[in-house]
């Protein structure tokens, strides 16, 4: 196949730290080329160089055999390079049509020729199987639909090379299959795709070639048929990967949380709760299995005090909860790893240090007079200790949290939430977007907390994760509990049927 892109000797330094060091990458026309590496391996920095957000410290880029300088995202678009970021760059209050045409100009007319543009967009949509509703606002459509809008937006701007950054992180299995069908249509048209993912099954399913990055350097490029998931994992982390197997807890003596016939907007099947009853024991992980969007988000919000039930009772440590406010739950030693770490778990423009003490500013260790005067030395020592203990990789604890990789952002949240030894941890999609090494770290940390007596409510769209960690498993469908199963030798077929809405 003809070479479309070549990046040679790409090095990028921030101060004295190397994000990329002498990276080489070649992309052929009509191929899916996967970039594989741990969080912080330099994948995002390399792609930000390719789309003109960063300039390399040294190295060259060749496109269609010509040396090019990509000095801005606008230049990248003109050269036919488009990127769909993990966190979509859409304006929620605007319609799908407005988002797609935003910032483009097809001719010199001062008027927007809407009918012509709509026709062009719909032709592209039909050609690549990108089903979208042009007149709906972005806030009204699903995550999978938003991703299709981003891909359509890039194609509308003339992308011949499409970068997909963690494109399956928030998708259902059915949406993933739909995305793969779109990718195959794109490569069938001789367009190239750079696919960034941590999910080995998906990497092995969609890739033509795979380049592994580690610690900012190129390790190896392999053809998919010449490798396997185990070899890729070992190359990615730099040593042989051993999969942890956890002992299941079968009996608990104390209940930390009980829900009794709880309803919340039960008429809304995908955003409500309908007659939900269960309990979580001290030192137990209760996993919630189910396709995303069947009441799991509302359950997490209820158990962390963000919303109050319409009816039913919630008991926390054998006391009925009367007032549903987040601070009340925090004071009752409930910790939370939220489903969206950027919007709900971190303050992006605050430092690593500040995020680590975010919920403890009134603690006498860190302040005088209920947070009026902060003890900066004590906070710094605490943050440095947590950074070391949790292997949070950053240039310094003064670095803004938003500039860290997803895995390191998640480590900040987990460190903060578990350091105060909670009695209940609500963990929602705790490894979404994380690589194998970071995911294993999160799992080991949760099991360690469980073994110290923490009750854990695990909500995950990753069925394998639920099976691996849960001592008991609940299946939710359309806001209802479909069944409760033992985590030890769970009946996979029964659980799968329940996830599809079929009663036992």
N, C-alpha and C positions, 0 to 999 in steps of 0.2 A: 504493500500500500504506500501511497505517496505521503511524505511527511508534511504535516500542516504547520506544526509549531515545534520549536526547539528552544529550550532555556539552558544556557551553558554557564556553569561556574557561578550561579547566582548566590551572592552573599548579602545578607542584610544584618547590620549591627544597630542596636539601640544602646547608645553609650558604649560601654565595654562588653555588653552581652550580645552574643550571636543568636539571632532567631533562625537564620538560614546560613549554612556554611558550605559554599562550593557545590550547590545542588545542580544536578543535570536531569532534565526531563524532556522526553520527546513524545509528541502526540501525532498519530497518523490520521489521515482522513477516514471518516466512517467508522471509527473505533470508539468503544467505551473504555476509557483508561481510568482505573481507580487509583486514588491517592490514599494510602493506608498508613496510619501512624497513631501513636498515643496522643492524648490531649497535650498540647504544648510541643509537639514534634516539629512544628513549623509549617504545617499545611496551609493554615489561614494566611500567614504572612506571605507565603509564596504566591497564593492566589491573589492577594491584595496587590502584590507587585504586578501580576499579570493583567489586572484590570485597572492599573494606573493609580491606585490609592497610595501606594508607597513607591519610592524609587530605590532600586537596589544600590547597595554600597559598592558592589562590583558585579561583573557578569554581563552577558549579552542575551538578547531575545531575538529569535529569527522566526518570521512568519512568511509562509509560502516561499521560502528560500531567500528572503530579503531581511537584512538586519533592521530592526525597528526600535524606536524609543517610544514607550507608552507612558506619556507624561501626565495623563489624567483619565478618569473614567470615560469622559467624552471621546477621547482618542481611541480607547479600547472599543467602544461601541462602533465608531467609524471603521475600525479594522475587523469588525465582525465577531467580537468577543463579548459574550453576555454571561451574567452570573445570577443565579438564584440563591440568595443567602439563606442560612438556616432560620434566621429571624427575618420574616418577609419585610420588604421595603414598600409597603402599600399604605395609602392614606385611607383609613377606615371609613371616614365620613363621605368619601367620594365614591361614585359608582365604578363598577368594573371597567366600563368603557372609558371613563375619564382617567382612571389609573393607567390604562394601556397607552392612551395617546399623550399623556402628560409629558411635556418637554420635547415633543417631536414636532417637526415641521416638514410636511411632504412637498409643499410648493411655496411660492412667494405670496400667495393670497393672504390678506389680513383676516379672512373669514375661515372658520373651521368647516370644512365640507363633511358634515357628520355622516350623511348617507353613504358617500364614497368610502369613508374610513370604516364605517360599520361593515360594509360589504367586504372590504379587504380583510378585516379582522375575522369575520365569520368564515371566509374562505380558508384562512390559515387554521382556524379552529377545527373545521371539518377535515382538512388535509391531515392533521396530526392527531385527531381524536381528542382535542382539548375542549371538552364541553364546558362552557361558561354561560352565565346569565348576565348579559351586558348591562342591564338596567338596575340590577341590585347593587346596594352599597356593599363594600367589602365586609363591613361588620355583620352583614346578614348571611354571609356564605360560610361554608365549612372550611376547615384548615386545608383539606385536600383540594377544594375548589380554589382557594387562595393561591395554592402552589401552581395550579394550572394557569391562573392569571399571570403569575410571575414568569412562567415559561413562555406563555403567549406574548407577554410584553417584550421579552428578549428576542423572540423570533420576529416580531413586528418591527423591531429595530435592526433586523438583518443579521442576527447572530448565526455564524457558521461553526463557532466553538462555544459550547454551553457548559458552564461550570455549575454543578449541583452540589451544594454544601449541606451534608447531612439531610438529604431530601426526604428520607423516610422516618425521621425522628418522631414526628407527631401524626403519622398516618396509620390507618387500620390496615390489616393484611390485604383486604380487598382493594384499598386505595393504592397500596404498594404494587399490586399486580397491574393496576391501571397505569401507574407511572412507568413501570417497566415496558408496557406495550407502547407508550408514547416514546420512550427512549429508543426502542427498536425501530420505530417509524422514522425517527430523526436520523439514526445511523444508516437506515436504508436509503435515505436521501443524501448520503455522503456527508452529513454533518457529524461533528465529533463531540463527544461528551467527556468531561472530566468529572468523575463520580467520587465524592468524598463520603466515606461511611466507615462505621466501626462494626457493622453487623456482618459477620463472616458468611452467613447463609446468602445474604443479598450480594455480597462481593463475588462469591463463587457463582451466583446465578446470572449476573448481568455483565461481568467484566470480560474484556478481551485481553487486556494486559493490566498488571498491577505493579505500582511503584511503592516501595516501603520507605518511609522516612522515619528516622529516629534521632532525637536530640538535634534536630535542625540539619541533618545530613542525609544524603541518599544512601540507602543500604543496598537495595537490589531492585531490578525490574524483572518480572516473571510473566510468562504467558499463563493464562488461567489453567489450561490443560496440563501444565507442567508442575502444578503445585496443589496444595490442599489447605484446609482451614488451620490445621495444627501447625504446619510449617509457617504459614503467614503470621499466626499469633506469636510464635517463637521469635521470628525475625523482627516483629514489631516491638516486642518488649525487651529483646536482647538476651533472653535466656529461656530455658524450657518452661512452658506454662503448665502448672499443675492445677487442676480444677478442684476447688474445695467442695467437700461433701459434708453437709451439716447434720448433726444429730437432731432428730425431731423431739420436741417436748410433747408428751402425751397427757400430762396431768398438771393442773395448776390449782393452788389452794385459795388464792385471793383474786377477786375481780377488781380491775382498775376502771373499766368502762362497761356500762350496760345501756343498750337502747331497747326500749319497750314500745312496740307498736307505733313507731314514729312515722308521721306523714309530713311531707313538705311539697307543696304544689303538685300533688299526686296526679292531677289531670294532665300534667306535662310529662309524657313518658320518657323523654330523653334528658330532662333537666329537673326531675323531681324524685321524691322518695315516697314509696307506697307501702305502708305497714311493715316497716323494717324493724326487726328484732334480732339482736345478737349481743354477745358479751366478749370482752377480751380479758384474759387472765394476766396476772403479774408474771413476767418472764415468758411471754408467749407471743409469737407472731401470727396474727390473723390476716391472711391474704385475701384481697378482693379480686376475683377474676371476672372478666367480662370485656366485651368490645367497648372501647372508649365511647363515652357519651350515653351511658345508661344510668346516670345518677351518681357516678363516682365522685365527680367534682363537688356536687352538693353535699354528699356524705362527708367529705373532707372539710368543707366549710362549716358544716354543722358541728363536727367534733372538735373544731378549733374556735368556735364561738363567733364566726363571721355571720352566720344566719341562725335564726331560731326556728324550731319545728312548728308546724301548724297545730299538731296534736301529738300525743304520746309523751313518754318521759325519757330523759337522759340522766343517768346516774354516773357521777364521777367519784370514784373511791367511796362508793356506797352512800353518797349524798346527792340528792336530787338537784340538778342544775336549774336555778330559777332565772338567772340573768345571763343571756348569751352575748357576751362581749369578749373580744380576743384577749384583752389584758387579764380578765378574770381567769381564763383558761391558762394563760402564761403563769399567773400566780399560783395556779393549782398544779404546776409542774407538767404542763402539756407542751411538748415541742413539736415543730412542724417543718418538714421539708416539702415546700410547695411545688405544684406541678410546673410553674413557670418561674425558674430561678431568677430571671432578669426583672420581671415585673413585680414579683411577690417576695422573692427571697433575699435580694440584695438591693442596695442603693448604688447604682453603677458609678456615679461620679464621686462617691466616697471611697476612701482608701481601704485596703485589706484590713488594716489595723482597726479602722472605725467600724467596718462591718462585723468584725469579730466580737466587738463589745456592744453592738447595737441594742441588744435587749437587756444589757446589764449596767446602763449608765447611772442608775440610782443605787447600785450596789456599793456599800461602804468601802469595798476594796478599791473602787475606781472613782469615787466622788465624795465631796463633802456637801452636806445639805441637799439631799435628793437631786443630785445631778447639776446643782448650781455651779460647782467648781470641780472640774475633772482633774484627777491625779494622773497627769500625762506619763510620768515615769512608770507608774504601776501598770497603766494600760499598755504601754510599749513592751514591758517585760512579759506581760500576759500574752500579748499578740505574738511576740517572737517565740514563746514557748509553744503556743498552739500551732504556729506555722511549722516548726520543727517536728512536733509530734505527729502532725497530719500530712507532712510532706507537701505543703502548699507551695507550688513552684511559682515564684514571682521575682522580679528584679529587686524589690524591697517591699516591706509592709506599707510603705507610703504610696505604692502603685495603686492607681484607681482600679477597682474591682472589674469594671466593664472591659478592661484591656487584657484580662486573663482568659485562658482557654476555659471551655465549659466544664472540664473535669476539675480544674482548680477552683472555679467558682463554686462547684458543688461541694468541694472539700471545705471551703469556708463555711458554707451553710451547715454542713454536717458537724463540723468542729464546734461551731457556736451552739447548735441545738443540743448536742450531747454532752458538752462540757459540764453543764449544771445537773447532770444525772437525772433526767426527767423520769416521771413515773409512766408517762404515755408518750409515744412518738408516733405522729401521723406522717407517714412517708409516701408521697404521691409521685409516681414515675421517678424514683430516686436515681436511676441510671440512664435516663433518656438522654441520648446524644453523647454518652460516655464510651470510651474505648474499653477493651477487655481488662486492662490493668486497673483502670480507675473504677470500673464496675466491680471487680473483685474486691478492691479496697472498701468500697461502699458496703458490699455484702458482708465482708468480714467485720466491719465496724458495727453494723446492725446486729449481727449475731452476738458480738461481744457485749453490746448494750442489753440484748435480751437475756444473756446469761448472768448479767448483773441485776436482773429483776425488772427491767423496763418492759412494759407491754407495748407492742407495736402493731399499728394498723397499717398494713402495706397495700397500697392501691397501685396497680401496674397493668398496663395494656400488654406487657410482655409475659405471655403465659409461662414460658420457661422460667422466668424469674420468680413468679408466684409459686410454681411447683418446687423450685429449689429452696426457697426460704421459709415457706409457710408451715406452721405446725397444724393449723386448720385453714380450710379454704371455704370462702363463701362465694357463690356465683350470683352476680346481679344482672338483671335484664329488665329494661324499661322501668327502673326504679324499684323493682321487687327483688327480694331474696328468693332465688330459685332452689337453693339447696345448700347444706353445710356438710363439708367432707373432711376426713382426716388427711393431714399432710403426709402421713406415713403410708406409702403405697396407695396413693390416691387413684380413684377410678377415672382414668383419663377420658374414656368414651362418654361416661355419664356426665362429667364436667363439661365436655365439649358440646353435648346436646343441650345442657342447661344454658350454656352461653348463647346458644342459638334460640333460646326461648322455649325449649321443650321441657315439660314437667317430667319428673321421674315416673 
